[in-house]
Amino acid sequence: MSRPYNSSISLNQQCPTPQHLQAELENLAAILALGEKEETWDKMEKALIRFAGVTRGGGYKHLPLFTDGIGRKGCASKVAECVCPSGLGQVLQCR
């Protein structure tokens, strides 16, 4: 059963400075750190949709911070674990 898209979250969150991006990365990491549980799905969904909006809103323009926050700090692997419960290794093997 698919869940309806949450239209109350903007798909374009302005991210004009590296400081804005840092705050958004910290918020995303905090939500992802809660772990995947029934009680955290809504928070995780909103955080991921918001970060997609941050990316569209200019977050990608702060490339060193963006790649460090997503890649080296582990947000990407946490997102992959949420999407693929069998783990990141399985995702990489599917490539």
N, C-alpha and C positions, 0 to 999 in steps of 0.2 A: 504494500500500500504506500503510495507516494504521498509526501506531505506537501501542502500548498506552499507556494513561495511567499515569503514574508515581505510584503510590499512596503512596510513601514521603515525599512532600512534603505538609505540612499545608495544607489549604485555609483555615485560619483562623490566621494568624500574628498574635499580639497586637502591637498598635502603640499603646501608651498615651501616648507623648509625641512631640513634634516631633523630638526627638533620635533616637528609634527610627526615625521615618520618614526622616530625613535619611540615616541609615546605610543603610537599605534602598534609597533612591534612588541613593546612591553605588554600592552593590553592583550594582544593576540597570544603571546607566550603564556600569560597568566591563565587565560581561559583554557588553552590546550593542556596546561599542566594539571587541570582538574581530572583528566582522564576520561575515557569513554564509558559513560554510564547512562542509564535511562534519564537520570535527573539532570545530566549536563548537556543533552543533545540540543536543546533550544539555545543555550548559551553558545555552544560551539557553532551551531548553524549561523547565528547572528554575527559572531566574531568573524567567521570565514567570509560571509557576504560583505561585511563591513570592510574587511581587508581587501577584498576584490575591488571595492569602491575606492579605497585608498590608492590602490595601484593605478586604477583608471584616472584618479584625481591628481596624479603627478608623483606618486611615491616612487615610481620607477626612475624618475629623473635624478634621484639621489642614489645612484647606482652602487657605489662602494658600501654604503650603509644598508641598502636594500639587499644586496647579495650576502652581506655578512649576517644580517638579521634572519633572512630566510634560510640560507645554506648552512653557514658555520655554526649558528646558534641552535640549529635543530628544528626550527618551525616546520620546515618542509617534510622532514621525516615523521613528525607528529601528525601532520595533515595526512600523509600517506598511510599511516597506521589507522587513522580514523576511516579512511576511504576503503582500505583493504585490510580487514581484520586479521588476515593470516600473516601480515607483516610486510615490511618493506622489501625483504628478500624475495617474496613472491611477486611483488610488483616488478622488480628489476628482472626477474626471470621471464616475465611475460613479454619483455621488450624484444 
